[in-house]
Amino acid sequence: MIPPNGVALTRKLGELLGVAAGDVLRVEIKEGRRPVRAVQVTALVDELVGVSAYMELGELNHFMEEGPLISGAYLKVDFAALDALYRELRVALERASARETAMRVAVGAICRQLLGQFAVQVGGYVCAIGEVEAHLPDDLSYEERFRLAEASSVRCPDPQATEAIEEAIRQCKIDKDTLGGIIEVAVLGLPPGLGSHVHYDRRLTGLLLAAVGSVQSMKGAEVGPAYANARKRGTQVHDQMELGPEGRIQRRSNRAGGLEGGMTTGEPLVVRAFMKPISTTLTPLASVNLATGADGGTQYERSDFCATPRAVPIIEAVVAFVMANALLEKLGGDSIAEMQPRFALLRRNQLDALQMWDEPWRFGYSTDA
C-alpha cells in the first residue's frame, strides 16, 4: 500500500520529471482554479492501469479539498485488490475529458501551417448557441466571418447575435444549466480532386464527419447545409454548373459544401458541428448510485456553462488534419519544395485540361483504334 503522506509516480513519469522517492514536487491541479501545492514523492511504482500517479484516497481528498466521486472510491495501488481500481469512475471520467483535444489542436496548428504553404486557409466560428442564431448574409465572405469571429467574445461573426448569446449564457448561469451550439468551419483555396470516390474509407465526407464526431460533446456533423437539404427537392439542392471566364467550369451555388462524391470540388469546404450542452449541470438530474443502487441526483463536476466558443479551434484542428492528409496523399513528396510544383500542376476546373471524349459510352470503346 502506498503511504498516505504523498504521491507515488510511475517509474516512467519519474524518469521524465527527473525525480526520485523523497523529492518534493510543486503540483498545480489544472481542473478548476486551485493553488499550487507541494507534495512529497513517496515511491516509484510499476505502471498498472495507465494512470501516471497514485495517492491514498484520504490524502487525495485533502489535497483536492473535495470528496470522492462515489462511495467506495479506491485510488491506492494494492496488488491484492487490483480489481478495485476499476470500481471508481474518476479514471474513466478524466481519460474521456476533452483535455486530450489540446494535443489535437497542437497537431492541427502544424497542419494549418502546411496548408498555408499552398494558400489554403482554415477558419471557424459559432453559428448558434442555444436558441440564438447568427444572421450571416450570403455576400459576407468567409474571410470577413473569420475576422468578425475573432473580435467576438463568443466567436460569433454577427455582433447582434453576440450580445444575445452573452445574455443567454448569463441567464443559463442563473438557471444553473448548460448550453450547446453549432460551429461552422470553412476551408478556402482547396483544389478540386482531393479525396476519393472509389473506397469508402478514403472519401473525404466520411473522414470529415468521423473527425468532427470524434470530438467530445459533438453529437452531429454535416457537410454544407445537409440537414436542410434533406427536406428539399433535388432541383433545389444540387449545384448547377456553367462555363465561366477563361474556360473555367464553375458552380452557381455551393449547397454541396465543397464535396461531391467524396472529393473536393474547388469550392469552399464547409463543415458544421453540432455540440450538445455539457452534461455536468449545477441542477442535479436523476441518476443511480452505481455502488449502492440507490436513486439519487447527479454530482456536479467543475465545468463550463457553455463551451461551444472554446470548441471552435478544436473543430478547426480536426478538419485541418483531414485536409492536410488528403493534400499529402494527392501530392506526395518529402518536402514543401517538392510538393509546390506538383500543386501548381493540379487541374483547376479548366475545360481544356479535362480532355474528355465526346461520344456515347460502350464496352471496349477505350481500346478502339
C-alpha positions as CSV (number, residue, x, y, z in Angstrom):
1,M,0.0,0.0,0.0
2,I,1.2,3.5,-0.8
3,P,2.0,5.6,2.3
4,P,-0.7,8.2,2.8
5,N,1.6,11.2,3.2
6,G,2.5,11.8,-0.5
7,V,2.1,10.7,-4.1
8,A,3.5,7.7,-5.9
9,L,4.6,8.1,-9.5
10,T,5.1,5.5,-12.2
11,R,8.8,4.9,-12.9
12,K,8.5,6.3,-16.4
13,L,6.9,9.5,-15.2
14,G,9.5,9.8,-12.5
15,E,12.2,9.5,-15.2
16,L,10.6,12.1,-17.3
17,L,10.3,14.5,-14.4
18,G,13.8,13.7,-13.1
19,V,12.6,12.9,-9.6
20,A,13.1,10.1,-7.1
21,A,11.4,9.0,-3.9
22,G,11.7,11.6,-1.3
23,D,11.8,14.6,-3.7
24,V,9.2,17.3,-3.4
25,L,7.1,18.3,-6.4
26,R,5.1,21.5,-6.9
27,V,1.8,20.4,-8.3
28,E,-1.0,22.5,-9.9
29,I,-4.4,20.9,-10.4
30,K,-5.5,22.0,-13.9
31,E,-9.1,21.1,-13.4
32,G,-10.6,24.2,-12.0
33,R,-8.9,27.0,-10.1
34,R,-6.7,25.6,-7.4
35,P,-3.5,26.8,-5.7
36,V,-0.1,25.3,-6.4
37,R,0.8,22.8,-3.7
38,A,3.9,21.0,-2.6
39,V,3.7,17.2,-2.3
40,Q,6.4,14.6,-1.5
41,V,7.1,11.7,-3.9
42,T,6.9,8.6,-1.6
43,A,7.6,5.9,-4.2
44,L,8.1,4.9,-7.8
45,V,5.9,2.0,-8.9
46,D,5.4,-0.1,-11.9
47,E,2.7,1.0,-14.4
48,L,-0.6,-0.7,-13.7
49,V,-3.6,0.6,-15.4
50,G,-2.5,3.6,-17.4
51,V,-2.6,6.1,-14.6
52,S,0.6,8.0,-14.0
53,A,0.3,8.9,-10.3
54,Y,-1.4,7.4,-7.3
55,M,-2.3,8.8,-3.9
56,E,-4.1,7.4,-0.9
57,L,-7.8,8.4,-1.0
58,G,-7.9,10.3,2.2
59,E,-4.8,12.3,1.4
60,L,-6.0,12.9,-2.2
61,N,-9.3,14.3,-0.9
62,H,-7.5,16.6,1.5
63,F,-5.2,17.6,-1.4
64,M,-8.1,18.3,-3.7
65,E,-10.4,19.7,-1.0
66,E,-13.3,17.5,-2.1
67,G,-14.9,14.2,-1.5
68,P,-14.8,11.0,-3.7
69,L,-16.8,10.7,-6.9
70,I,-18.8,7.8,-5.5
71,S,-18.9,5.9,-2.2
72,G,-16.1,3.3,-2.1
73,A,-13.6,5.0,-4.3
74,Y,-10.2,3.3,-4.4
75,L,-7.1,5.0,-5.7
76,K,-4.4,3.1,-3.8
77,V,-2.1,0.7,-5.6
78,D,-2.7,-2.6,-3.8
79,F,-1.8,-5.8,-5.8
80,A,-4.1,-7.9,-3.6
81,A,-7.1,-5.7,-4.6
82,L,-6.0,-4.6,-8.1
83,D,-9.5,-5.1,-9.5
84,A,-10.8,-2.4,-7.1
85,L,-9.1,0.1,-9.3
86,Y,-11.9,-0.5,-11.8
87,R,-14.6,0.3,-9.2
88,E,-14.0,4.1,-9.4
89,L,-15.3,6.3,-12.2
90,R,-12.8,9.0,-11.8
91,V,-10.1,7.4,-14.0
92,A,-12.6,6.9,-16.9
93,L,-14.0,10.4,-16.4
94,E,-10.6,12.0,-16.6
95,R,-9.5,9.9,-19.6
96,A,-12.6,10.8,-21.5
97,S,-12.1,14.5,-20.8
98,A,-11.8,17.0,-23.7
99,R,-8.4,17.9,-22.3
100,E,-7.0,15.4,-24.8
101,T,-8.0,17.8,-27.6
102,A,-5.2,20.1,-26.5
103,M,-2.8,17.8,-28.4
104,R,-5.2,17.7,-31.4
105,V,-5.2,21.4,-31.5
106,A,-1.4,21.4,-31.4
107,V,-1.3,18.9,-34.3
108,G,-3.9,20.9,-36.2
109,A,-1.8,24.0,-35.9
110,I,1.0,22.3,-37.8
111,C,-1.5,21.0,-40.4
112,R,-2.7,24.6,-40.9
113,Q,0.8,25.8,-41.4
114,L,1.3,23.1,-44.1
115,L,-2.0,24.0,-45.8
116,G,-0.9,27.7,-45.6
117,Q,2.1,26.9,-47.8
118,F,-0.4,26.3,-50.6
119,A,-2.6,29.3,-49.8
120,V,-5.3,27.1,-48.2
121,Q,-7.0,28.7,-45.2
122,V,-8.9,27.1,-42.4
123,G,-11.2,29.2,-40.1
124,G,-14.3,28.7,-38.0
125,Y,-16.9,30.5,-35.9
126,V,-20.1,29.9,-33.9
127,C,-23.3,29.9,-35.9
128,A,-25.7,29.4,-33.0
129,I,-25.8,28.9,-29.2
130,G,-29.0,27.6,-27.7
131,E,-31.9,29.3,-29.4
132,V,-29.8,32.3,-30.6
133,E,-28.7,32.0,-34.3
134,A,-26.3,34.2,-36.1
135,H,-27.6,36.1,-39.2
136,L,-24.9,35.6,-41.9
137,P,-25.7,37.1,-45.3
138,D,-24.6,35.1,-48.3
139,D,-22.5,38.0,-49.5
140,L,-20.5,38.1,-46.3
141,S,-17.2,36.5,-47.3
142,Y,-15.7,33.7,-45.2
143,E,-12.6,35.8,-44.6
144,E,-14.7,38.6,-43.1
145,R,-16.6,36.0,-41.0
146,F,-13.3,34.8,-39.6
147,R,-12.2,38.3,-38.8
148,L,-15.5,39.2,-37.0
149,A,-15.5,35.9,-35.1
150,E,-12.0,36.8,-33.7
151,A,-13.4,40.1,-32.4
152,S,-16.3,38.4,-30.7
153,S,-16.3,37.2,-27.1
154,V,-18.2,34.1,-28.2
155,R,-16.5,33.7,-31.6
156,C,-19.7,34.7,-33.5
157,P,-19.4,36.9,-36.6
158,D,-22.7,38.5,-36.0
159,P,-22.4,41.4,-33.5
160,Q,-26.1,41.4,-32.6
161,A,-26.1,37.7,-32.1
162,T,-23.0,38.0,-29.9
163,E,-24.9,40.2,-27.5
164,A,-27.9,37.9,-27.4
165,I,-25.6,34.9,-26.8
166,E,-23.9,36.6,-24.0
167,E,-27.2,37.3,-22.4
168,A,-28.3,33.7,-22.9
169,I,-25.2,32.4,-21.2
170,R,-25.7,34.8,-18.3
171,Q,-29.3,33.6,-17.9
172,C,-28.1,30.0,-18.2
173,K,-25.8,30.5,-15.2
174,I,-28.6,31.9,-13.2
175,D,-30.7,28.9,-14.1
176,K,-27.8,26.5,-13.2
177,D,-28.0,24.9,-16.6
178,T,-25.8,24.5,-19.7
179,L,-25.9,25.4,-23.4
180,G,-24.8,23.8,-26.6
181,G,-24.5,25.2,-30.1
182,I,-23.4,24.9,-33.7
183,I,-19.9,25.5,-35.1
184,E,-19.1,26.1,-38.7
185,V,-15.6,25.6,-40.2
186,A,-14.7,26.6,-43.8
187,V,-11.6,25.6,-45.8
188,L,-10.7,28.0,-48.6
189,G,-8.4,27.6,-51.5
190,L,-8.6,23.8,-51.9
191,P,-8.1,22.5,-55.4
192,P,-10.6,20.1,-56.9
193,G,-10.0,16.4,-56.8
194,L,-8.7,15.8,-53.2
195,G,-10.1,12.6,-51.7
196,S,-11.5,9.6,-53.5
197,H,-14.8,8.5,-55.0
198,V,-13.7,4.9,-55.0
199,H,-13.3,3.5,-51.5
200,Y,-15.5,4.3,-48.5
201,D,-12.5,4.7,-46.2
202,R,-10.9,7.4,-48.5
203,R,-14.0,9.5,-49.1
204,L,-13.5,12.9,-47.5
205,T,-17.1,13.1,-46.5
206,G,-16.8,10.1,-44.2
207,L,-13.4,11.2,-42.9
208,L,-14.5,14.7,-42.0
209,L,-17.8,13.5,-40.3
210,A,-15.8,11.0,-38.3
211,A,-13.2,13.5,-37.3
212,V,-15.8,16.1,-36.2
213,G,-17.9,13.4,-34.5
214,S,-14.9,12.1,-32.5
215,V,-14.7,15.4,-30.6
216,Q,-16.2,15.3,-27.1
217,S,-19.9,16.5,-26.9
218,M,-20.3,16.7,-30.7
219,K,-23.5,14.8,-31.5
220,G,-23.9,15.7,-35.1
221,A,-21.9,16.9,-38.2
222,E,-22.8,17.9,-41.7
223,V,-21.1,19.0,-44.9
224,G,-22.8,22.1,-46.2
225,P,-26.4,22.6,-45.3
226,A,-27.0,18.8,-45.3
227,Y,-29.8,18.7,-42.8
228,A,-31.7,21.5,-44.6
229,N,-31.1,19.9,-48.0
230,A,-32.7,16.6,-46.8
231,R,-36.0,18.4,-46.6
232,K,-35.9,19.8,-50.1
233,R,-36.2,18.5,-53.7
234,G,-33.2,17.7,-55.8
235,T,-33.7,20.7,-58.1
236,Q,-33.5,22.9,-55.0
237,V,-30.3,21.3,-53.7
238,H,-27.9,20.3,-56.4
239,D,-25.4,22.9,-57.6
240,Q,-25.8,23.8,-61.2
241,M,-22.7,24.3,-63.4
242,E,-21.7,26.8,-66.0
243,L,-18.7,27.7,-68.1
244,G,-17.2,30.8,-66.6
245,P,-14.4,33.2,-67.6
246,E,-11.2,31.7,-69.1
247,G,-13.0,28.4,-69.8
248,R,-13.3,27.6,-66.1
249,I,-16.2,25.3,-65.0
250,Q,-17.9,26.9,-62.0
251,R,-20.9,26.3,-59.8
252,R,-23.7,28.8,-59.3
253,S,-24.0,27.8,-55.7
254,N,-22.2,25.7,-53.0
255,R,-25.0,23.7,-51.4
256,A,-22.8,20.6,-51.6
257,G,-20.5,22.2,-49.2
258,G,-17.4,21.8,-51.3
259,L,-17.6,18.0,-51.6
260,E,-19.2,15.8,-54.3
261,G,-18.6,12.0,-54.4
262,G,-16.2,12.2,-51.5
263,M,-13.9,14.6,-53.3
264,T,-13.3,18.4,-53.2
265,T,-15.0,20.5,-55.9
266,G,-12.8,23.5,-55.7
267,E,-15.5,25.5,-53.8
268,P,-15.1,26.4,-50.1
269,L,-15.3,23.3,-48.0
270,V,-17.9,23.9,-45.3
271,V,-18.4,21.6,-42.2
272,R,-20.7,22.1,-39.3
273,A,-20.5,20.5,-35.9
274,F,-23.5,20.2,-33.5
275,M,-22.5,20.3,-29.9
276,K,-24.7,19.2,-27.1
277,P,-24.9,21.1,-23.8
278,I,-22.3,19.8,-21.3
279,S,-23.9,17.2,-19.0
280,T,-22.5,18.4,-15.7
281,T,-25.2,20.8,-14.7
282,L,-25.5,22.6,-11.4
283,T,-29.1,21.5,-11.3
284,P,-29.0,17.7,-10.3
285,L,-30.5,15.2,-12.7
286,A,-32.0,11.9,-11.7
287,S,-29.4,9.1,-11.6
288,V,-28.4,5.9,-9.9
289,N,-25.5,5.3,-7.5
290,L,-23.6,2.5,-9.1
291,A,-22.1,1.5,-5.8
292,T,-25.3,1.1,-3.8
293,G,-28.0,1.0,-6.5
294,A,-29.9,3.8,-4.7
295,D,-31.7,6.5,-6.7
296,G,-30.2,10.0,-6.4
297,G,-29.1,13.1,-8.1
298,T,-26.0,13.6,-10.3
299,Q,-22.9,15.0,-8.7
300,Y,-21.7,18.3,-10.1
301,E,-18.3,18.4,-11.7
302,R,-16.5,21.7,-12.3
303,S,-17.2,22.7,-15.9
304,D,-18.4,25.5,-18.2
305,F,-21.9,26.6,-18.6
306,C,-21.2,26.9,-22.4
307,A,-18.1,25.5,-24.0
308,T,-19.1,26.0,-27.6
309,P,-16.9,29.0,-28.4
310,R,-13.9,27.2,-26.9
311,A,-14.6,24.2,-29.2
312,V,-14.2,26.2,-32.4
313,P,-10.3,25.8,-32.6
314,I,-10.8,22.1,-31.9
315,I,-13.1,21.6,-34.9
316,E,-10.7,23.7,-37.0
317,A,-7.9,21.5,-35.9
318,V,-9.5,18.1,-36.8
319,V,-10.7,19.4,-40.1
320,A,-7.2,20.8,-40.9
321,F,-5.7,17.4,-40.1
322,V,-8.0,15.6,-42.5
323,M,-7.4,18.1,-45.3
324,A,-3.7,18.2,-44.8
325,N,-3.6,14.4,-45.0
326,A,-5.7,14.5,-48.2
327,L,-3.3,17.0,-49.8
328,L,-0.3,14.9,-48.9
329,E,-1.9,11.8,-50.4
330,K,-2.6,13.7,-53.6
331,L,0.9,15.4,-53.9
332,G,3.3,13.0,-52.3
333,G,6.9,14.2,-51.8
334,D,9.2,14.7,-48.9
335,S,9.4,18.5,-48.7
336,I,7.4,21.6,-49.4
337,A,9.8,22.4,-52.3
338,E,9.0,19.1,-53.9
339,M,5.2,19.5,-53.3
340,Q,4.7,23.0,-54.5
341,P,5.5,22.3,-58.2
342,R,3.0,19.4,-58.1
343,F,0.4,21.6,-56.5
344,A,0.8,24.1,-59.3
345,L,0.1,21.4,-61.9
346,L,-3.2,20.3,-60.3
347,R,-6.2,20.7,-62.6
348,R,-8.2,23.8,-61.7
349,N,-11.6,23.0,-63.3
350,Q,-10.4,24.2,-66.7
351,L,-12.4,22.7,-69.6
352,D,-9.3,22.4,-71.8
353,A,-7.4,20.4,-69.2
354,L,-10.1,17.7,-68.9
355,Q,-9.6,16.1,-72.4
356,M,-12.9,14.3,-72.2
357,W,-14.2,12.0,-75.1
358,D,-17.4,13.4,-76.7
359,E,-19.1,10.1,-77.7
360,P,-21.6,7.7,-76.2
361,W,-20.1,5.2,-73.8
362,R,-19.9,1.5,-74.8
363,F,-17.9,-1.5,-73.7
364,G,-14.4,-1.5,-75.3
365,Y,-14.6,2.0,-76.8
366,S,-11.4,3.0,-75.0
367,T,-9.4,0.3,-76.8
368,D,-10.7,1.1,-80.3
369,A,-8.0,2.0,-82.8
